[in-house]
Amino acid sequence: MAKSISKNAIFKAMLNLFNIILPILVIPLVSRSFGDELYGYMGYGDSLTAYFLIFASFGIYQYGLREISKVRDNKTKLRQTFTSLFLFTSLTNIVASAAYMIFVAIFYKSEPYFYTCIILGFNLVFNIFYVEWVNEALENYDFIAIKTMIIRIIYSALILLFVREKGDFLFYLYLVVGFNFINNIISFIYVKKKLRFDFSNLQFLRHVKPMLYVVILSNTGVLYTQLDKIMLKDSIGGTTAVGYYYMAQRIMLIVNTLLLTIIQVTMPRLSNYLGNRSKEQYLILLKKVIKIYFLLLFPASIGLLCLSKEAIYIFGGTSFLPAVPVMIVFAIYMLSIGVEGIIANQMIYLHGKEKDDAILVLIGGVINLIFNTTLVVTGTFNMVSAITTTLIANLIVIALEYRMVKKVIKLDIHLFAYENIKYFYYSLVFIPITFGIKFVISNIFIACVLEVVTCGVVYLGILVLTKDSVFFELLNKILIKFKIKKI
């Protein structure tokens, strides 16, 4: 029996909101304790491991979620598919982990961030036990939410209690890696209790080709923002700029994580509809998802743009204020990756067109590399220009992907129709509101609170005055959950 999408969304939203609140408490303490240089070590080490994680995971999250969702109603095929995919990615994780350690030992042995890279490399080793793609395909969002929240509370409490100065940097690294392992191993034990291995009819070769395409599709950030960080370190000659860039990126990702709730919880259902030849149900749900997502995405993006200085100050303090211009561009970039995520994941990928999309993503990655290289040669490459070229490359990819949706897949979808884009126009009112409040109030915290409240009230007022059907449908679902009379 299918689980309630609204219930899944509540659990996922709880987890994502939780993942926003805790970093708000932890990141400012970490950044202030370690400073921009050590924080830059973290940013660079994170970028380096991300490259190898591409080949370690080998696209298992997206591919595994799609394949498990298709066969979840057939217990035999479910066990066989899980066993084949787990064994295959165990091998890729082992090979990638070994390659990473050898690479770091050869090229970074004399660098001050060598040990940071070695410790973070154990995230690749522990990725063997990453099976959250199974839990999400089976829609076990209640388990995922409760488990992850408990682990992160303990993790954050330890940071708040014991991280105080630069000398605690290694302890912090051990916490990051250790709790990543704990999170993965608990999920693995939970899945194994419900789903035993079935070594009959093992299939590996048929998964290799589509997973190779997913390696590119599920890691577009590596071809774009991760490339920026690596090139910033190499061209500018230090990790401080990487630290500023990394701070802005992390803030953007925190906000974006909450927005992804509606996409994440509907992916298994959409895949299941297509797997069972229910194209009409797929289109109905997809169109609803787009409207709900845009209702949240546009105000979040424009709001973050308006509050860029406040966000950087709250998370990093005065020493990270040079990251404000980067944060502004990242707010716009968040909007672009949101739109691209809808097109790539819920349209192109679920229709099995990952090969074609992989080519488009590679084109965007090459364009970004050309842009960055040109800026380096001309001496104009910096944090702001790096993320700006990445934004431009992503917009080009969006145009190419949407053309594929209309011309190749031929979906009856009008993504940029007024009924979807109107939320962007509504959100533009945030710009004069926040500008006026900043002009009158100099205290950054008071201004921030007032800006958020005022913009929120104005946006809700616009939705009510325009009698927005998507908003009232969401509101009524919430009221029903709390057993309150519908509007």
C-alpha positions as a Python dict, from the first residue, in 0.01 Angstrom:
ca = {
    (1, 'M'): (0, 0, 0),
    (2, 'A'): (143, 340, -102),
    (3, 'K'): (238, 570, 179),
    (4, 'S'): (94, 919, 208),
    (5, 'I'): (296, 1175, 13),
    (6, 'S'): (189, 1449, 254),
    (7, 'K'): (306, 1238, 550),
    (8, 'N'): (635, 1169, 374),
    (9, 'A'): (669, 1541, 302),
    (10, 'I'): (611, 1627, 669),
    (11, 'F'): (886, 1390, 785),
    (12, 'K'): (1122, 1509, 511),
    (13, 'A'): (1043, 1874, 585),
    (14, 'M'): (1105, 1814, 955),
    (15, 'L'): (1445, 1666, 873),
    (16, 'N'): (1539, 1938, 627),
    (17, 'L'): (1425, 2213, 866),
    (18, 'F'): (1627, 2043, 1135),
    (19, 'N'): (1925, 2045, 899),
    (20, 'I'): (1885, 2421, 871),
    (21, 'I'): (1852, 2499, 1241),
    (22, 'L'): (2153, 2297, 1355),
    (23, 'P'): (2400, 2449, 1107),
    (24, 'I'): (2279, 2794, 1216),
    (25, 'L'): (2397, 2699, 1565),
    (26, 'V'): (2711, 2507, 1467),
    (27, 'I'): (2863, 2680, 1161),
    (28, 'P'): (2913, 3022, 1329),
    (29, 'L'): (3095, 2853, 1619),
    (30, 'V'): (3313, 2644, 1386),
    (31, 'S'): (3403, 2932, 1152),
    (32, 'R'): (3486, 3165, 1440),
    (33, 'S'): (3687, 2900, 1625),
    (34, 'F'): (3903, 2799, 1329),
    (35, 'G'): (3926, 3118, 1122),
    (36, 'D'): (3918, 3158, 746),
    (37, 'E'): (4243, 2964, 683),
    (38, 'L'): (4148, 2639, 858),
    (39, 'Y'): (3793, 2675, 727),
    (40, 'G'): (3951, 2696, 384),
    (41, 'Y'): (4127, 2365, 453),
    (42, 'M'): (3785, 2213, 514),
    (43, 'G'): (3649, 2365, 194),
    (44, 'Y'): (3936, 2235, -15),
    (45, 'G'): (3932, 1889, 145),
    (46, 'D'): (3557, 1870, 89),
    (47, 'S'): (3602, 1959, -279),
    (48, 'L'): (3874, 1699, -327),
    (49, 'T'): (3676, 1417, -168),
    (50, 'A'): (3373, 1522, -374),
    (51, 'Y'): (3562, 1444, -694),
    (52, 'F'): (3646, 1091, -579),
    (53, 'L'): (3297, 1043, -432),
    (54, 'I'): (3166, 1062, -789),
    (55, 'F'): (3335, 733, -869),
    (56, 'A'): (3286, 584, -522),
    (57, 'S'): (2907, 627, -524),
    (58, 'F'): (2887, 580, -902),
    (59, 'G'): (2550, 752, -919),
    (60, 'I'): (2386, 506, -678),
    (61, 'Y'): (2154, 758, -511),
    (62, 'Q'): (1959, 859, -819),
    (63, 'Y'): (1993, 533, -1010),
    (64, 'G'): (1926, 310, -709),
    (65, 'L'): (1624, 517, -607),
    (66, 'R'): (1477, 488, -957),
    (67, 'E'): (1543, 113, -996),
    (68, 'I'): (1425, 18, -647),
    (69, 'S'): (1111, 232, -689),
    (70, 'K'): (1024, 43, -1008),
    (71, 'V'): (1046, -306, -853),
    (72, 'R'): (946, -238, -491),
    (73, 'D'): (612, -417, -538),
    (74, 'N'): (792, -739, -643),
    (75, 'K'): (979, -874, -339),
    (76, 'T'): (1203, -1111, -535),
    (77, 'K'): (1314, -850, -788),
    (78, 'L'): (1354, -600, -505),
    (79, 'R'): (1601, -821, -317),
    (80, 'Q'): (1791, -913, -634),
    (81, 'T'): (1820, -551, -749),
    (82, 'F'): (1935, -436, -405),
    (83, 'T'): (2199, -711, -384),
    (84, 'S'): (2340, -641, -730),
    (85, 'L'): (2362, -267, -676),
    (86, 'F'): (2510, -295, -326),
    (87, 'L'): (2782, -538, -433),
    (88, 'F'): (2869, -327, -736),
    (89, 'T'): (2901, -1, -539),
    (90, 'S'): (3098, -177, -265),
    (91, 'L'): (3364, -245, -527),
    (92, 'T'): (3356, 113, -663),
    (93, 'N'): (3386, 254, -311),
    (94, 'I'): (3688, 38, -230),
    (95, 'V'): (3867, 128, -554),
    (96, 'A'): (3790, 502, -523),
    (97, 'S'): (3898, 511, -157),
    (98, 'A'): (4232, 348, -236),
    (99, 'A'): (4289, 581, -532),
    (100, 'Y'): (4211, 886, -319),
    (101, 'M'): (4455, 792, -41),
    (102, 'I'): (4733, 725, -295),
    (103, 'F'): (4662, 1054, -476),
    (104, 'V'): (4672, 1260, -155),
    (105, 'A'): (4988, 1084, -34),
    (106, 'I'): (5169, 1160, -360),
    (107, 'F'): (5058, 1516, -435),
    (108, 'Y'): (4972, 1673, -97),
    (109, 'K'): (5215, 1518, 149),
    (110, 'S'): (5399, 1846, 208),
    (111, 'E'): (5088, 2066, 218),
    (112, 'P'): (4950, 2203, 550),
    (113, 'Y'): (4606, 2059, 471),
    (114, 'F'): (4742, 1708, 401),
    (115, 'Y'): (4609, 1554, 723),
    (116, 'T'): (4271, 1724, 672),
    (117, 'C'): (4240, 1556, 332),
    (118, 'I'): (4342, 1217, 476),
    (119, 'I'): (4083, 1228, 754),
    (120, 'L'): (3803, 1346, 523),
    (121, 'G'): (3901, 1063, 287),
    (122, 'F'): (3751, 813, 532),
    (123, 'N'): (3410, 944, 428),
    (124, 'L'): (3479, 759, 102),
    (125, 'V'): (3555, 437, 290),
    (126, 'F'): (3240, 460, 501),
    (127, 'N'): (3032, 537, 193),
    (128, 'I'): (3021, 159, 137),
    (129, 'F'): (2738, 144, 392),
    (130, 'Y'): (2538, 428, 237),
    (131, 'V'): (2195, 281, 158),
    (132, 'E'): (1963, 579, 207),
    (133, 'W'): (1860, 539, -158),
    (134, 'V'): (1684, 216, -56),
    (135, 'N'): (1502, 383, 234),
    (136, 'E'): (1386, 670, 15),
    (137, 'A'): (1274, 437, -266),
    (138, 'L'): (1068, 243, -9),
    (139, 'E'): (948, 578, 134),
    (140, 'N'): (1082, 512, 485),
    (141, 'Y'): (1099, 884, 554),
    (142, 'D'): (987, 846, 915),
    (143, 'F'): (1289, 629, 996),
    (144, 'I'): (1528, 855, 804),
    (145, 'A'): (1403, 1167, 981),
    (146, 'I'): (1405, 1029, 1336),
    (147, 'K'): (1742, 853, 1300),
    (148, 'T'): (1918, 1148, 1140),
    (149, 'M'): (1780, 1403, 1386),
    (150, 'I'): (1895, 1202, 1688),
    (151, 'I'): (2243, 1153, 1544),
    (152, 'R'): (2280, 1519, 1450),
    (153, 'I'): (2165, 1640, 1790),
    (154, 'I'): (2440, 1437, 1955),
    (155, 'Y'): (2692, 1550, 1692),
    (156, 'S'): (2602, 1917, 1731),
    (157, 'A'): (2601, 1897, 2111),
    (158, 'L'): (2957, 1762, 2107),
    (159, 'I'): (3068, 2046, 1880),
    (160, 'L'): (2900, 2310, 2095),
    (161, 'L'): (3058, 2163, 2409),
    (162, 'F'): (3410, 2087, 2293),
    (163, 'V'): (3497, 2302, 1989),
    (164, 'R'): (3635, 2635, 2108),
    (165, 'E'): (3968, 2715, 1938),
    (166, 'K'): (4201, 2624, 1651),
    (167, 'G'): (4348, 2341, 1857),
    (168, 'D'): (4012, 2161, 1837),
    (169, 'F'): (4028, 2137, 1457),
    (170, 'L'): (4130, 1770, 1445),
    (171, 'F'): (3865, 1676, 1701),
    (172, 'Y'): (3609, 1844, 1476),
    (173, 'L'): (3733, 1647, 1175),
    (174, 'Y'): (3702, 1321, 1370),
    (175, 'L'): (3345, 1412, 1467),
    (176, 'V'): (3249, 1487, 1105),
    (177, 'V'): (3383, 1156, 976),
    (178, 'G'): (3279, 946, 1276),
    (179, 'F'): (2917, 1057, 1276),
    (180, 'N'): (2896, 1013, 901),
    (181, 'F'): (2991, 649, 958),
    (182, 'I'): (2737, 611, 1241),
    (183, 'N'): (2461, 755, 1024),
    (184, 'N'): (2542, 519, 737),
    (185, 'I'): (2584, 202, 943),
    (186, 'I'): (2254, 247, 1129),
    (187, 'S'): (2069, 282, 797),
    (188, 'F'): (2248, -24, 662),
    (189, 'I'): (2145, -236, 963),
    (190, 'Y'): (1785, -111, 932),
    (191, 'V'): (1766, -198, 562),
    (192, 'K'): (1924, -542, 615),
    (193, 'K'): (1661, -630, 875),
    (194, 'K'): (1387, -562, 622),
    (195, 'L'): (1561, -671, 303),
    (196, 'R'): (1790, -971, 293),
    (197, 'F'): (2051, -1034, 26),
    (198, 'D'): (1952, -1253, -269),
    (199, 'F'): (2254, -1370, -469),
    (200, 'S'): (2049, -1540, -738),
    (201, 'N'): (2032, -1370, -1077),
    (202, 'L'): (2305, -1116, -999),
    (203, 'Q'): (2337, -850, -1268),
    (204, 'F'): (2620, -600, -1292),
    (205, 'L'): (2690, -520, -1655),
    (206, 'R'): (2341, -391, -1734),
    (207, 'H'): (2375, -134, -1455),
    (208, 'V'): (2719, -4, -1553),
    (209, 'K'): (2624, 204, -1856),
    (210, 'P'): (2323, 390, -1710),
    (211, 'M'): (2505, 442, -1380),
    (212, 'L'): (2800, 592, -1566),
    (213, 'Y'): (2567, 856, -1708),
    (214, 'V'): (2425, 920, -1361),
    (215, 'V'): (2781, 973, -1235),
    (216, 'I'): (2775, 1291, -1442),
    (217, 'L'): (2412, 1387, -1387),
    (218, 'S'): (2411, 1351, -1008),
    (219, 'N'): (2733, 1546, -968),
    (220, 'T'): (2680, 1861, -1172),
    (221, 'G'): (2804, 2060, -874),
    (222, 'V'): (3147, 1903, -914),
    (223, 'L'): (3170, 2025, -1273),
    (224, 'Y'): (3067, 2371, -1160),
    (225, 'T'): (3110, 2493, -800),
    (226, 'Q'): (3366, 2229, -701),
    (227, 'L'): (3571, 2321, -1005),
    (228, 'D'): (3551, 2685, -897),
    (229, 'K'): (3697, 2605, -554),
    (230, 'I'): (3983, 2399, -692),
    (231, 'M'): (4070, 2671, -946),
    (232, 'L'): (4042, 2945, -683),
    (233, 'K'): (4298, 2769, -467),
    (234, 'D'): (4537, 2700, -754),
    (235, 'S'): (4511, 3036, -932),
    (236, 'I'): (4495, 3272, -635),
    (237, 'G'): (4741, 3063, -435),
    (238, 'G'): (4567, 3011, -103),
    (239, 'T'): (4268, 2863, 76),
    (240, 'T'): (4125, 3188, 220),
    (241, 'A'): (3927, 3269, -95),
    (242, 'V'): (3806, 2908, -98),
    (243, 'G'): (3687, 2955, 261),
    (244, 'Y'): (3481, 3261, 165),
    (245, 'Y'): (3335, 3081, -137),
    (246, 'Y'): (3268, 2769, 71),
    (247, 'M'): (3086, 2972, 338),
    (248, 'A'): (2848, 3126, 83),
    (249, 'Q'): (2791, 2790, -83),
    (250, 'R'): (2710, 2618, 248),
    (251, 'I'): (2453, 2883, 339),
    (252, 'M'): (2291, 2843, -4),
    (253, 'L'): (2285, 2464, 33),
    (254, 'I'): (2125, 2487, 379),
    (255, 'V'): (1833, 2688, 240),
    (256, 'N'): (1812, 2479, -77),
    (257, 'T'): (1792, 2157, 128),
    (258, 'L'): (1458, 2258, 275),
    (259, 'L'): (1322, 2352, -67),
    (260, 'L'): (1416, 2012, -209),
    (261, 'T'): (1166, 1839, 22),
    (262, 'I'): (884, 1834, -231),
    (263, 'I'): (1115, 1701, -508),
    (264, 'Q'): (1275, 1433, -292),
    (265, 'V'): (955, 1281, -154),
    (266, 'T'): (780, 1266, -493),
    (267, 'M'): (1068, 1110, -691),
    (268, 'P'): (988, 749, -586),
    (269, 'R'): (616, 794, -660),
    (270, 'L'): (677, 954, -1000),
    (271, 'S'): (919, 675, -1090),
    (272, 'N'): (668, 414, -978),
    (273, 'Y'): (395, 571, -1193),
    (274, 'L'): (615, 560, -1503),
    (275, 'G'): (730, 207, -1421),
    (276, 'N'): (366, 97, -1409),
    (277, 'R'): (271, 283, -1729),
    (278, 'S'): (61, 544, -1542),
    (279, 'K'): (167, 843, -1755),
    (280, 'E'): (-146, 1045, -1677),
    (281, 'Q'): (-96, 1018, -1300),
    (282, 'Y'): (270, 1109, -1351),
    (283, 'L'): (181, 1431, -1535),
    (284, 'I'): (-81, 1533, -1279),
    (285, 'L'): (161, 1492, -990),
    (286, 'L'): (450, 1652, -1180),
    (287, 'K'): (252, 1969, -1261),
    (288, 'K'): (145, 1998, -899),
    (289, 'V'): (502, 1952, -776),
    (290, 'I'): (629, 2227, -1008),
    (291, 'K'): (378, 2480, -879),
    (292, 'I'): (443, 2400, -513),
    (293, 'Y'): (818, 2408, -563),
    (294, 'F'): (817, 2743, -744),
    (295, 'L'): (590, 2890, -477),
    (296, 'L'): (872, 2823, -229),
    (297, 'L'): (1182, 2855, -450),
    (298, 'F'): (1139, 3209, -579),
    (299, 'P'): (1078, 3384, -243),
    (300, 'A'): (1360, 3185, -84),
    (301, 'S'): (1607, 3281, -359),
    (302, 'I'): (1514, 3651, -372),
    (303, 'G'): (1498, 3662, 8),
    (304, 'L'): (1848, 3515, 41),
    (305, 'L'): (1975, 3768, -213),
    (306, 'C'): (1832, 4053, -7),
    (307, 'L'): (1972, 3911, 319),
    (308, 'S'): (2316, 3812, 190),
    (309, 'K'): (2508, 4037, 430),
    (310, 'E'): (2300, 3928, 726),
    (311, 'A'): (2342, 3559, 639),
    (312, 'I'): (2721, 3586, 608),
    (313, 'Y'): (2748, 3788, 929),
    (314, 'I'): (2535, 3543, 1129),
    (315, 'F'): (2717, 3234, 1004),
    (316, 'G'): (3073, 3362, 977),
    (317, 'G'): (3109, 3691, 1160),
    (318, 'T'): (3291, 4002, 1043),
    (319, 'S'): (3595, 3808, 916),
    (320, 'F'): (3377, 3647, 645),
    (321, 'L'): (3210, 3969, 522),
    (322, 'P'): (3423, 3963, 200),
    (323, 'A'): (3199, 3668, 103),
    (324, 'V'): (2887, 3890, 76),
    (325, 'P'): (2919, 3956, -302),
    (326, 'V'): (2963, 3581, -357),
    (327, 'M'): (2652, 3515, -146),
    (328, 'I'): (2445, 3747, -367),
    (329, 'V'): (2535, 3552, -682),
    (330, 'F'): (2485, 3220, -502),
    (331, 'A'): (2128, 3326, -419),
    (332, 'I'): (2057, 3361, -791),
    (333, 'Y'): (2244, 3039, -861),
    (334, 'M'): (2016, 2860, -613),
    (335, 'L'): (1720, 2960, -827),
    (336, 'S'): (1886, 2818, -1138),
    (337, 'I'): (1978, 2483, -981),
    (338, 'G'): (1623, 2455, -852),
    (339, 'V'): (1477, 2490, -1201),
    (340, 'E'): (1745, 2262, -1348),
    (341, 'G'): (1675, 2002, -1079),
    (342, 'I'): (1309, 1979, -1177),
    (343, 'I'): (1391, 1937, -1546),
    (344, 'A'): (1682, 1695, -1506),
    (345, 'N'): (1556, 1474, -1224),
    (346, 'Q'): (1178, 1460, -1256),
    (347, 'M'): (1150, 1479, -1632),
    (348, 'I'): (1461, 1372, -1823),
    (349, 'Y'): (1606, 1117, -1581),
    (350, 'L'): (1280, 941, -1495),
    (351, 'H'): (1222, 893, -1869),
    (352, 'G'): (1556, 714, -1902),
    (353, 'K'): (1725, 988, -2107),
    (354, 'E'): (2029, 1013, -1881),
    (355, 'K'): (2268, 952, -2171),
    (356, 'D'): (2144, 1255, -2362),
    (357, 'D'): (2138, 1469, -2050),
    (358, 'A'): (2492, 1362, -1962),
    (359, 'I'): (2610, 1519, -2287),
    (360, 'L'): (2432, 1846, -2205),
    (361, 'V'): (2579, 1855, -1854),
    (362, 'L'): (2926, 1792, -1993),
    (363, 'I'): (2877, 2076, -2239),
    (364, 'G'): (2793, 2305, -1948),
    (365, 'G'): (3094, 2182, -1752),
    (366, 'V'): (3327, 2246, -2045),
    (367, 'I'): (3177, 2593, -2094),
    (368, 'N'): (3238, 2670, -1726),
    (369, 'L'): (3596, 2547, -1753),
    (370, 'I'): (3655, 2765, -2061),
    (371, 'F'): (3505, 3068, -1887),
    (372, 'N'): (3719, 3013, -1575),
    (373, 'T'): (4036, 2956, -1775),
    (374, 'T'): (3974, 3274, -1975),
    (375, 'L'): (3930, 3472, -1655),
    (376, 'V'): (4252, 3326, -1511),
    (377, 'V'): (4448, 3417, -1825),
    (378, 'T'): (4307, 3772, -1827),
    (379, 'G'): (4371, 3814, -1453),
    (380, 'T'): (4003, 3866, -1366),
    (381, 'F'): (3933, 3534, -1196),
    (382, 'N'): (3804, 3577, -841),
    (383, 'M'): (3528, 3449, -614),
    (384, 'V'): (3248, 3652, -772),
    (385, 'S'): (3349, 3594, -1134),
    (386, 'A'): (3389, 3220, -1062),
    (387, 'I'): (3031, 3168, -942),
    (388, 'T'): (2898, 3410, -1209),
    (389, 'T'): (3040, 3199, -1492),
    (390, 'T'): (2906, 2888, -1321),
    (391, 'L'): (2561, 3049, -1315),
    (392, 'I'): (2584, 3133, -1686),
    (393, 'A'): (2693, 2778, -1772),
    (394, 'N'): (2400, 2638, -1573),
    (395, 'L'): (2152, 2865, -1752),
    (396, 'I'): (2280, 2733, -2084),
    (397, 'V'): (2227, 2376, -1960),
    (398, 'I'): (1870, 2463, -1852),
    (399, 'A'): (1789, 2594, -2202),
    (400, 'L'): (1929, 2279, -2366),
    (401, 'E'): (1752, 2045, -2121),
    (402, 'Y'): (1416, 2216, -2156),
    (403, 'R'): (1445, 2191, -2533),
    (404, 'M'): (1499, 1815, -2492),
    (405, 'V'): (1188, 1789, -2274),
    (406, 'K'): (975, 1960, -2539),
    (407, 'K'): (1130, 1817, -2856),
    (408, 'V'): (1253, 1468, -2760),
    (409, 'I'): (1050, 1349, -2460),
    (410, 'K'): (753, 1559, -2576),
    (411, 'L'): (605, 1624, -2235),
    (412, 'D'): (297, 1842, -2213),
    (413, 'I'): (469, 2073, -1963),
    (414, 'H'): (485, 2453, -1972),
    (415, 'L'): (747, 2511, -1705),
    (416, 'F'): (783, 2885, -1761),
    (417, 'A'): (415, 2968, -1795),
    (418, 'Y'): (289, 3264, -1593),
    (419, 'E'): (103, 3037, -1350),
    (420, 'N'): (444, 2903, -1241),
    (421, 'I'): (666, 3211, -1280),
    (422, 'K'): (426, 3455, -1111),
    (423, 'Y'): (584, 3371, -774),
    (424, 'F'): (908, 3527, -899),
    (425, 'Y'): (730, 3856, -970),
    (426, 'Y'): (561, 3846, -629),
    (427, 'S'): (901, 3798, -462),
    (428, 'L'): (1058, 4104, -626),
    (429, 'V'): (872, 4320, -375),
    (430, 'F'): (1127, 4196, -117),
    (431, 'I'): (1398, 4418, -272),
    (432, 'P'): (1248, 4761, -190),
    (433, 'I'): (1119, 4634, 145),
    (434, 'T'): (1459, 4512, 266),
    (435, 'F'): (1637, 4817, 119),
    (436, 'G'): (1404, 5048, 313),
    (437, 'I'): (1447, 4859, 641),
    (438, 'K'): (1829, 4856, 607),
    (439, 'F'): (1821, 5232, 542),
    (440, 'V'): (1625, 5300, 861),
    (441, 'I'): (1767, 5038, 1100),
    (442, 'S'): (2143, 4996, 1142),
    (443, 'N'): (2141, 4701, 1388),
    (444, 'I'): (2197, 4397, 1165),
    (445, 'F'): (2007, 4146, 1384),
    (446, 'I'): (1701, 4366, 1439),
    (447, 'A'): (1694, 4455, 1070),
    (448, 'C'): (1723, 4088, 971),
    (449, 'V'): (1430, 3980, 1188),
    (450, 'L'): (1216, 4269, 1069),
    (451, 'E'): (1301, 4203, 705),
    (452, 'V'): (1214, 3833, 728),
    (453, 'V'): (884, 3896, 908),
    (454, 'T'): (778, 4183, 682),
    (455, 'C'): (862, 4003, 359),
    (456, 'G'): (690, 3687, 482),
    (457, 'V'): (372, 3871, 574),
    (458, 'V'): (368, 4063, 244),
    (459, 'Y'): (420, 3743, 40),
    (460, 'L'): (141, 3561, 226),
    (461, 'G'): (-79, 3866, 179),
    (462, 'I'): (-22, 3859, -197),
    (463, 'L'): (-109, 3488, -211),
    (464, 'V'): (-430, 3549, -15),
    (465, 'L'): (-534, 3856, -218),
    (466, 'T'): (-473, 3675, -548),
    (467, 'K'): (-659, 3369, -412),
    (468, 'D'): (-368, 3145, -512),
    (469, 'S'): (-506, 2793, -551),
    (470, 'V'): (-175, 2617, -478),
    (471, 'F'): (-130, 2808, -152),
    (472, 'F'): (-485, 2735, -32),
    (473, 'E'): (-454, 2368, -125),
    (474, 'L'): (-136, 2342, 83),
    (475, 'L'): (-294, 2536, 367),
    (476, 'N'): (-599, 2310, 374),
    (477, 'K'): (-380, 1998, 383),
    (478, 'I'): (-196, 2140, 684),
    (479, 'L'): (-521, 2231, 857),
    (480, 'I'): (-658, 1880, 800),
    (481, 'K'): (-343, 1728, 953),
    (482, 'F'): (-399, 1936, 1264),
    (483, 'K'): (-774, 1863, 1255),
    (484, 'I'): (-868, 2224, 1194),
    (485, 'K'): (-1158, 2330, 973),
    (486, 'K'): (-1060, 2391, 611),
    (487, 'I'): (-1065, 2739, 459),
}
